[in-house]
Amino acid sequence: PIIEDTGSPLDGIREYGDIFTSFYFKPSMVWVPAHVVTFTVVPQKLRIAWTATVSVGWLSFVSYFANQGAAGQSELGR
């Protein structure tokens, strides 16, 4: 189910606080340096291509590790 009635709103706020650093700061470790490079090194005509390349790399990285966790969980269920 999309909405589970198992906790209070305060529980949701606590859970959000627990994942806040990984959810917001880990992507910043990629995107802040990428944008520094974008606006200091990359020529204006190539900025969109550069940002798209970084985006594909980031999404591949996130997808790979998300699937690693899913693969581990599916093997545990056997």
PyMOL commands that place a pseudoatom at each C-alpha (Angstrom):
pseudoatom trace, name=CA, resn=PRO, resi=1, chain=A, elem=C, hetatm=0, pos=[0.000, 0.000, 0.000]
pseudoatom trace, name=CA, resn=ILE, resi=2, chain=A, elem=C, hetatm=0, pos=[1.058, 3.542, -0.637]
pseudoatom trace, name=CA, resn=ILE, resi=3, chain=A, elem=C, hetatm=0, pos=[-0.198, 4.856, 2.682]
pseudoatom trace, name=CA, resn=GLU, resi=4, chain=A, elem=C, hetatm=0, pos=[0.398, 2.752, 5.749]
pseudoatom trace, name=CA, resn=ASP, resi=5, chain=A, elem=C, hetatm=0, pos=[-1.383, 3.525, 8.977]
pseudoatom trace, name=CA, resn=THR, resi=6, chain=A, elem=C, hetatm=0, pos=[1.396, 2.242, 11.206]
pseudoatom trace, name=CA, resn=GLY, resi=7, chain=A, elem=C, hetatm=0, pos=[2.811, 5.362, 12.761]
pseudoatom trace, name=CA, resn=SER, resi=8, chain=A, elem=C, hetatm=0, pos=[2.271, 8.917, 13.764]
pseudoatom trace, name=CA, resn=PRO, resi=9, chain=A, elem=C, hetatm=0, pos=[3.329, 12.010, 11.832]
pseudoatom trace, name=CA, resn=LEU, resi=10, chain=A, elem=C, hetatm=0, pos=[6.116, 12.417, 14.379]
pseudoatom trace, name=CA, resn=ASP, resi=11, chain=A, elem=C, hetatm=0, pos=[7.456, 8.981, 13.357]
pseudoatom trace, name=CA, resn=GLY, resi=12, chain=A, elem=C, hetatm=0, pos=[7.537, 10.182, 9.758]
pseudoatom trace, name=CA, resn=ILE, resi=13, chain=A, elem=C, hetatm=0, pos=[9.478, 13.282, 10.734]
pseudoatom trace, name=CA, resn=ARG, resi=14, chain=A, elem=C, hetatm=0, pos=[11.994, 11.152, 12.655]
pseudoatom trace, name=CA, resn=GLU, resi=15, chain=A, elem=C, hetatm=0, pos=[12.430, 8.827, 9.675]
pseudoatom trace, name=CA, resn=TYR, resi=16, chain=A, elem=C, hetatm=0, pos=[12.933, 11.819, 7.379]
pseudoatom trace, name=CA, resn=GLY, resi=17, chain=A, elem=C, hetatm=0, pos=[15.587, 13.160, 9.748]
pseudoatom trace, name=CA, resn=ASP, resi=18, chain=A, elem=C, hetatm=0, pos=[17.386, 9.810, 9.668]
pseudoatom trace, name=CA, resn=ILE, resi=19, chain=A, elem=C, hetatm=0, pos=[17.657, 9.778, 5.858]
pseudoatom trace, name=CA, resn=PHE, resi=20, chain=A, elem=C, hetatm=0, pos=[18.174, 13.519, 5.382]
pseudoatom trace, name=CA, resn=THR, resi=21, chain=A, elem=C, hetatm=0, pos=[21.972, 13.435, 5.155]
pseudoatom trace, name=CA, resn=SER, resi=22, chain=A, elem=C, hetatm=0, pos=[22.141, 10.598, 2.661]
pseudoatom trace, name=CA, resn=PHE, resi=23, chain=A, elem=C, hetatm=0, pos=[19.263, 11.977, 0.624]
pseudoatom trace, name=CA, resn=TYR, resi=24, chain=A, elem=C, hetatm=0, pos=[20.605, 15.527, 0.293]
pseudoatom trace, name=CA, resn=PHE, resi=25, chain=A, elem=C, hetatm=0, pos=[24.336, 15.539, 0.953]
pseudoatom trace, name=CA, resn=LYS, resi=26, chain=A, elem=C, hetatm=0, pos=[25.493, 12.504, -1.030]
pseudoatom trace, name=CA, resn=PRO, resi=27, chain=A, elem=C, hetatm=0, pos=[24.204, 13.886, -4.353]
pseudoatom trace, name=CA, resn=SER, resi=28, chain=A, elem=C, hetatm=0, pos=[25.880, 17.188, -3.483]
pseudoatom trace, name=CA, resn=MET, resi=29, chain=A, elem=C, hetatm=0, pos=[29.211, 15.380, -3.465]
pseudoatom trace, name=CA, resn=VAL, resi=30, chain=A, elem=C, hetatm=0, pos=[28.697, 14.809, -7.207]
pseudoatom trace, name=CA, resn=TRP, resi=31, chain=A, elem=C, hetatm=0, pos=[26.696, 17.811, -8.335]
pseudoatom trace, name=CA, resn=VAL, resi=32, chain=A, elem=C, hetatm=0, pos=[28.569, 20.644, -6.619]
pseudoatom trace, name=CA, resn=PRO, resi=33, chain=A, elem=C, hetatm=0, pos=[31.940, 19.698, -8.194]
pseudoatom trace, name=CA, resn=ALA, resi=34, chain=A, elem=C, hetatm=0, pos=[30.198, 18.941, -11.508]
pseudoatom trace, name=CA, resn=HIS, resi=35, chain=A, elem=C, hetatm=0, pos=[28.664, 22.418, -11.609]
pseudoatom trace, name=CA, resn=VAL, resi=36, chain=A, elem=C, hetatm=0, pos=[31.928, 24.039, -10.579]
pseudoatom trace, name=CA, resn=VAL, resi=37, chain=A, elem=C, hetatm=0, pos=[33.515, 22.347, -13.594]
pseudoatom trace, name=CA, resn=THR, resi=38, chain=A, elem=C, hetatm=0, pos=[30.508, 23.258, -15.739]
pseudoatom trace, name=CA, resn=PHE, resi=39, chain=A, elem=C, hetatm=0, pos=[30.759, 26.970, -15.072]
pseudoatom trace, name=CA, resn=THR, resi=40, chain=A, elem=C, hetatm=0, pos=[34.545, 27.305, -14.894]
pseudoatom trace, name=CA, resn=VAL, resi=41, chain=A, elem=C, hetatm=0, pos=[36.004, 24.877, -17.443]
pseudoatom trace, name=CA, resn=VAL, resi=42, chain=A, elem=C, hetatm=0, pos=[33.381, 23.654, -19.913]
pseudoatom trace, name=CA, resn=PRO, resi=43, chain=A, elem=C, hetatm=0, pos=[32.700, 25.940, -22.890]
pseudoatom trace, name=CA, resn=GLN, resi=44, chain=A, elem=C, hetatm=0, pos=[29.177, 27.326, -22.990]
pseudoatom trace, name=CA, resn=LYS, resi=45, chain=A, elem=C, hetatm=0, pos=[28.251, 25.317, -26.102]
pseudoatom trace, name=CA, resn=LEU, resi=46, chain=A, elem=C, hetatm=0, pos=[29.108, 22.029, -24.355]
pseudoatom trace, name=CA, resn=ARG, resi=47, chain=A, elem=C, hetatm=0, pos=[27.515, 22.659, -20.955]
pseudoatom trace, name=CA, resn=ILE, resi=48, chain=A, elem=C, hetatm=0, pos=[24.285, 20.804, -21.675]
pseudoatom trace, name=CA, resn=ALA, resi=49, chain=A, elem=C, hetatm=0, pos=[26.163, 17.786, -23.032]
pseudoatom trace, name=CA, resn=TRP, resi=50, chain=A, elem=C, hetatm=0, pos=[28.514, 17.810, -20.025]
pseudoatom trace, name=CA, resn=THR, resi=51, chain=A, elem=C, hetatm=0, pos=[25.637, 18.020, -17.526]
pseudoatom trace, name=CA, resn=ALA, resi=52, chain=A, elem=C, hetatm=0, pos=[23.762, 15.232, -19.338]
pseudoatom trace, name=CA, resn=THR, resi=53, chain=A, elem=C, hetatm=0, pos=[26.879, 13.040, -19.209]
pseudoatom trace, name=CA, resn=VAL, resi=54, chain=A, elem=C, hetatm=0, pos=[27.296, 13.616, -15.479]
pseudoatom trace, name=CA, resn=SER, resi=55, chain=A, elem=C, hetatm=0, pos=[23.597, 12.912, -15.008]
pseudoatom trace, name=CA, resn=VAL, resi=56, chain=A, elem=C, hetatm=0, pos=[23.793, 9.579, -16.840]
pseudoatom trace, name=CA, resn=GLY, resi=57, chain=A, elem=C, hetatm=0, pos=[26.841, 8.641, -14.770]
pseudoatom trace, name=CA, resn=TRP, resi=58, chain=A, elem=C, hetatm=0, pos=[25.124, 9.584, -11.514]
pseudoatom trace, name=CA, resn=LEU, resi=59, chain=A, elem=C, hetatm=0, pos=[21.921, 7.729, -12.381]
pseudoatom trace, name=CA, resn=SER, resi=60, chain=A, elem=C, hetatm=0, pos=[23.909, 4.647, -13.409]
pseudoatom trace, name=CA, resn=PHE, resi=61, chain=A, elem=C, hetatm=0, pos=[25.788, 4.742, -10.105]
pseudoatom trace, name=CA, resn=VAL, resi=62, chain=A, elem=C, hetatm=0, pos=[22.605, 5.103, -8.057]
pseudoatom trace, name=CA, resn=SER, resi=63, chain=A, elem=C, hetatm=0, pos=[20.810, 2.411, -10.052]
pseudoatom trace, name=CA, resn=TYR, resi=64, chain=A, elem=C, hetatm=0, pos=[23.689, -0.034, -9.701]
pseudoatom trace, name=CA, resn=PHE, resi=65, chain=A, elem=C, hetatm=0, pos=[23.808, 0.298, -5.923]
pseudoatom trace, name=CA, resn=ALA, resi=66, chain=A, elem=C, hetatm=0, pos=[20.020, 0.258, -5.584]
pseudoatom trace, name=CA, resn=ASN, resi=67, chain=A, elem=C, hetatm=0, pos=[19.922, -3.016, -7.496]
pseudoatom trace, name=CA, resn=GLN, resi=68, chain=A, elem=C, hetatm=0, pos=[22.740, -4.445, -5.385]
pseudoatom trace, name=CA, resn=GLY, resi=69, chain=A, elem=C, hetatm=0, pos=[20.562, -3.971, -2.329]
pseudoatom trace, name=CA, resn=ALA, resi=70, chain=A, elem=C, hetatm=0, pos=[17.513, -5.434, -4.099]
pseudoatom trace, name=CA, resn=ALA, resi=71, chain=A, elem=C, hetatm=0, pos=[19.521, -8.459, -5.271]
pseudoatom trace, name=CA, resn=GLY, resi=72, chain=A, elem=C, hetatm=0, pos=[20.710, -9.110, -1.734]
pseudoatom trace, name=CA, resn=GLN, resi=73, chain=A, elem=C, hetatm=0, pos=[17.164, -8.931, -0.396]
pseudoatom trace, name=CA, resn=SER, resi=74, chain=A, elem=C, hetatm=0, pos=[15.792, -11.296, -3.058]
pseudoatom trace, name=CA, resn=GLU, resi=75, chain=A, elem=C, hetatm=0, pos=[18.484, -13.880, -2.258]
pseudoatom trace, name=CA, resn=LEU, resi=76, chain=A, elem=C, hetatm=0, pos=[17.606, -13.683, 1.428]
pseudoatom trace, name=CA, resn=GLY, resi=77, chain=A, elem=C, hetatm=0, pos=[13.984, -14.466, 0.622]
pseudoatom trace, name=CA, resn=ARG, resi=78, chain=A, elem=C, hetatm=0, pos=[14.824, -17.796, -1.051]
for i in range(1, 78): cmd.bond("trace and resi %d" % i, "trace and resi %d" % (i + 1))
show_as sticks, trace
zoom trace
